[in-house]
Amino acid sequence: MEKRYTDFNTYLRSIFGCRVQKITLDAGLGCPNRDGTISYAGCVYCNQKGSGTGAHALGKSIEQQATEARQALARRYKAKKFIAYFQSYTNTYAQASKLKELYDRALGIDGMVGLSVGTRPDCVDDEKLDLLAGYQDRFPVWVEYGLQSAHDATLRLINRGHDFAAFEKAVEASRKRGLKVCTHVILGLPGESREQMMETAETLSKMDINGIKIHLLYVVKETVLERWYQQGGYACLTRDEYADLVCGFLARLRKDIVIQRLTGDPGPDELIAPQWARNKSGTLEKIQKTMEESELYQGSLL
């Protein structure tokens, strides 16, 4: 089936010549939006696991996490090479010396061919970006910035703790060093119209970014969003609505921007709503079908 967007697996295969999979790692780092530096509450959709696996809390080392994941991914996808993906919480939120130790350990594991670091745009500085840039002579390095929306009013509502200007500054500093930038956005955020979501796509398409992850806003346990949902203050998107938004978003992105994700993977024991979010393959099929029926391709509405 023809992909109507620039997908990450095809991109990686074109570089490495084989199936490459990300290995998600939990380094036990914190978040300034939870430890009181910015706020104690966190983003409204985020719980104590920080969008991660909770592996560090279980006492699993970076090496153990990587080894277990590598074996599973090799069986499931026949993957031969891997990217160390520091996912949970904010993975530049420590001293540069500590970060170097973590990154070095991950990249020293057999089969690792790249590094991807998930973080906030207000948690990088020259020293940390220089550290990441220093790996580029041996590995491709991605910095993944959680943005969620290009609209400051939305960022305030979800208690993001930074504005769009902070993201612009981080992208400029990262690209100046040659680092690849992947941007995380969420569709279905409280109070946002379809027009505003499409404006986020158009804004990002004009920026010097290399990749995007698109997430569905789903409700998980022990979050502010759960309280809003239970009180009737937030209604989840339907699958049809989400697919329509994703297709419109993709059609407003430059063709060279690599699409790393089209929806999220909620933990089945944490998910409150919508229940259709459990069926990721069904959602991806619906997005593909909607693009075909609408005769849309990535960049076709630019």
C-alpha positions as MATLAB code, in Angstrom:
seq = 'MEKRYTDFNTYLRSIFGCRVQKITLDAGLGCPNRDGTISYAGCVYCNQKGSGTGAHALGKSIEQQATEARQALARRYKAKKFIAYFQSYTNTYAQASKLKELYDRALGIDGMVGLSVGTRPDCVDDEKLDLLAGYQDRFPVWVEYGLQSAHDATLRLINRGHDFAAFEKAVEASRKRGLKVCTHVILGLPGESREQMMETAETLSKMDINGIKIHLLYVVKETVLERWYQQGGYACLTRDEYADLVCGFLARLRKDIVIQRLTGDPGPDELIAPQWARNKSGTLEKIQKTMEESELYQGSLL';
ca = [
       0.000    0.000    0.000;
       1.380    3.384   -0.998;
       2.274    5.630    1.932;
       0.994    9.144    1.387;
       3.514   10.619    3.791;
       7.231   10.385    4.509;
       7.345    7.630    7.118;
      10.186    7.052    9.566;
      10.756    3.350    8.864;
      11.335    3.962    5.170;
      13.601    6.904    6.014;
      15.741    4.774    8.343;
      15.918    1.885    5.887;
      17.184    4.277    3.209;
      20.066    5.221    5.519;
      20.971    1.901    7.149;
      19.732   -0.606    4.573;
      17.783   -2.665    7.101;
      14.999   -2.479    9.667;
      15.909   -0.073   12.478;
      13.861    0.250   15.669;
      13.909    2.719   18.519;
      14.547    1.336   21.992;
      12.756    3.450   24.594;
      14.820    4.119   27.696;
      13.858    5.455   31.117;
      16.827    7.157   32.770;
      14.948    8.251   35.877;
      15.328   11.935   35.119;
      12.785   14.456   36.344;
      10.816   17.365   34.960;
      10.845   21.036   36.003;
       7.094   21.069   35.547;
       6.728   18.515   38.338;
       9.515   19.251   40.838;
       8.434   22.824   41.556;
      10.948   24.626   39.358;
       8.056   25.633   37.107;
       5.139   23.806   38.702;
       4.262   20.767   40.790;
       1.232   19.883   38.698;
       2.800   18.863   35.382;
       1.036   19.072   32.040;
      -2.671   18.311   32.353;
      -2.413   15.041   30.370;
       0.736   13.650   32.028;
       0.834   11.289   35.011;
       3.646   10.181   37.324;
       5.209    7.925   34.699;
       6.041   10.946   32.550;
       4.835    9.325   29.330;
       7.327    6.531   29.822;
       7.588    2.891   30.808;
       8.334    3.217   34.513;
      11.320    0.880   33.990;
      13.703    2.972   36.105;
      11.334    2.824   39.075;
      11.418   -0.964   38.738;
      15.190   -0.883   39.181;
      16.092   -1.680   35.587;
      19.375   -0.222   34.353;
      19.829    1.358   30.935;
      21.653   -1.779   29.851;
      18.916   -4.114   31.079;
      16.175   -2.062   29.440;
      18.064   -2.006   26.153;
      18.872   -5.710   26.173;
      15.283   -6.759   26.879;
      13.899   -4.394   24.242;
      16.473   -5.375   21.641;
      15.558   -9.057   21.944;
      11.832   -8.335   21.716;
      12.178   -5.990   18.736;
      14.449   -8.391   16.894;
      11.828  -11.130   17.271;
       8.839   -8.971   16.361;
      10.250   -6.823   13.560;
      13.445   -8.668   12.568;
      15.251   -5.431   13.470;
      19.027   -5.559   13.216;
      19.963   -2.062   14.325;
      18.601    0.226   17.012;
      18.330    3.835   18.119;
      18.673    4.674   21.818;
      15.596    6.758   22.596;
      15.565    8.514   25.960;
      11.821    8.980   26.306;
      10.533    9.307   29.875;
      10.253   12.805   31.342;
      12.894   15.396   30.356;
      16.134   13.864   29.174;
      18.335   16.943   29.275;
      17.225   17.806   32.813;
      20.500   17.019   34.598;
      24.117   18.130   34.668;
      25.898   17.630   31.352;
      28.326   15.187   32.995;
      25.431   12.984   34.125;
      23.835   13.146   30.692;
      27.101   12.154   29.023;
      27.349    9.096   31.245;
      23.806    8.030   30.327;
      24.198    8.647   26.599;
      27.592    6.906   26.513;
      26.212    3.825   28.241;
      23.302    3.566   25.824;
      25.399    4.075   22.725;
      27.938    1.514   23.919;
      25.358   -1.272   23.685;
      25.751   -3.607   20.736;
      23.608   -2.705   17.753;
      22.987    0.949   18.646;
      23.370    3.170   15.600;
      21.699    6.409   16.694;
      20.586    8.601   19.577;
      17.270   10.338   20.125;
      16.621   12.492   23.186;
      13.162   13.592   24.265;
      13.096   16.869   26.159;
      11.492   20.277   26.631;
      12.568   23.362   24.653;
      13.211   25.220   27.915;
      15.602   22.524   29.184;
      18.492   22.835   26.755;
      21.464   25.177   26.785;
      24.716   25.563   24.868;
      26.582   23.010   26.982;
      23.956   20.292   26.572;
      23.448   20.907   22.870;
      27.215   20.861   22.337;
      27.309   17.514   24.153;
      24.674   16.078   21.827;
      26.361   17.551   18.773;
      29.598   15.844   19.800;
      28.105   12.427   19.013;
      27.289   13.336   15.424;
      30.604   12.175   13.992;
      29.580    8.607   14.937;
      25.791    8.595   15.160;
      22.788   10.468   13.799;
      21.377   12.484   16.702;
      17.779   13.658   17.065;
      16.463   16.070   19.667;
      12.741   15.587   20.240;
      11.037   18.689   21.588;
       7.617   18.481   23.155;
       5.710   21.453   21.799;
       2.105   20.193   21.519;
       0.723   23.429   20.026;
       2.018   26.612   18.416;
      -0.569   28.639   20.347;
       0.506   30.220   23.629;
      -3.049   30.307   24.974;
      -3.235   26.527   24.613;
       0.186   26.053   26.196;
      -0.975   28.046   29.213;
      -4.222   26.089   29.466;
      -2.451   22.713   29.496;
       0.131   24.033   31.991;
       2.979   23.410   29.595;
       5.251   25.879   31.401;
       6.897   27.431   28.333;
       5.794   29.478   25.354;
       6.226   29.061   21.618;
       9.174   31.448   21.624;
      11.122   28.998   23.792;
      10.562   26.333   21.142;
      11.713   28.643   18.348;
      14.887   29.431   20.266;
      15.635   25.767   20.965;
      15.089   24.770   17.330;
      17.396   27.502   16.091;
      20.152   26.542   18.544;
      19.812   22.841   17.708;
      19.826   23.253   13.950;
      22.785   25.623   14.190;
      24.743   22.618   15.468;
      23.378   20.293   12.809;
      21.189   18.337   15.215;
      18.020   16.877   13.754;
      14.847   18.185   15.386;
      11.650   16.194   15.840;
       8.618   18.087   17.142;
       5.838   16.523   19.211;
       2.324   17.867   18.712;
      -1.006   16.797   20.198;
      -4.302   16.972   18.350;
      -7.516   17.450   20.300;
      -6.156   19.716   23.016;
      -8.826   21.488   25.119;
     -10.215   24.602   23.516;
      -8.397   24.249   20.203;
     -10.338   24.503   16.973;
      -9.505   22.607   13.795;
      -8.295   25.873   12.321;
      -5.827   26.368   15.165;
      -4.467   22.849   14.782;
      -3.948   23.416   11.067;
      -2.199   26.702   11.895;
       0.249   24.731   14.044;
       1.033   22.525   11.039;
       1.541   25.511    8.762;
       3.756   27.251   11.320;
       5.962   24.189   11.820;
       6.236   23.617    8.088;
       7.892   27.019    7.757;
      10.485   26.174   10.406;
      13.780   24.336   10.076;
      12.617   21.047   11.572;
      13.271   17.519   10.345;
      10.547   15.376   11.868;
       7.187   15.379   13.626;
       5.341   13.067   15.980;
       1.579   13.505   16.016;
      -0.227   12.336   19.146;
      -3.868   11.814   20.021;
      -4.915   13.457   23.272;
      -6.182   10.561   25.342;
      -7.163   10.565   29.003;
      -5.075    8.528   31.436;
      -5.498    7.902   35.125;
      -4.253   10.293   37.781;
      -4.104   13.389   35.594;
      -5.777   16.775   35.624;
      -7.286   15.847   32.275;
      -8.983   12.843   33.877;
     -10.705   15.154   36.340;
     -11.830   17.456   33.542;
     -13.144   14.481   31.590;
     -15.037   12.988   34.542;
     -16.587   16.387   35.285;
     -17.723   16.845   31.694;
     -15.209   19.575   30.934;
     -13.422   17.677   28.169;
     -14.751   15.442   25.387;
     -12.458   13.090   23.465;
     -12.212   13.034   19.701;
     -13.854   10.234   17.755;
     -11.615    8.128   15.535;
     -13.143    9.728   12.420;
     -12.477   13.209   13.811;
      -8.906   12.344   14.686;
      -8.181   10.792   11.279;
      -9.573   13.895    9.570;
      -7.333   16.151   11.690;
      -4.227   14.062   11.051;
      -4.823   14.076    7.300;
      -5.327   17.839    7.257;
      -2.199   18.271    9.370;
      -0.052   16.094    7.099;
      -1.301   17.882    4.005;
       0.067   21.127    5.451;
       3.573   19.808    6.165;
       6.569   19.974    3.844;
       7.254   16.654    2.147;
      10.778   16.419    3.541;
       9.591   16.399    7.167;
       9.805   12.807    8.398;
       6.660   11.567   10.131;
       7.802    9.535   13.113;
       4.387    8.888   14.632;
       0.705    9.300   13.731;
      -0.885    8.377   17.062;
       0.071    7.396   20.582;
       0.343    4.132   22.510;
      -1.617    4.455   25.752;
      -0.867    1.927   28.454;
      -3.914   -0.380   28.610;
      -3.954   -0.262   32.413;
      -3.862    3.547   32.425;
      -6.250    4.524   29.628;
      -9.577    6.085   30.590;
     -10.742    7.288   27.168;
     -11.220    7.040   24.252;
     -11.279    3.251   24.135;
     -10.664    3.205   20.382;
      -7.133    4.452   21.115;
      -6.238    0.885   22.121;
      -6.515   -0.215   18.487;
      -3.529    1.539   16.931;
      -3.579   -0.476   13.708;
      -7.236    0.426   13.187;
      -6.439    4.111   13.627;
      -3.553    3.961   11.142;
      -5.785    2.197    8.627;
      -8.445    4.869    9.070;
      -5.876    7.633    8.476;
      -4.632    5.924    5.307;
      -8.186    5.421    4.042;
      -9.143    9.033    4.790;
      -6.100   10.322    2.908;
      -6.981    8.166   -0.081;
     -10.636    9.200   -0.091;
      -9.686   12.871    0.280;
      -6.922   12.518   -2.335;
      -4.438   14.043    0.088;
      -0.687   13.633    0.339;
       1.818   15.138    2.706;
       2.288   18.726    1.567;
      -0.582   18.707   -0.903;
      -2.344   21.671    0.749;
       0.739   23.855    1.109;
];
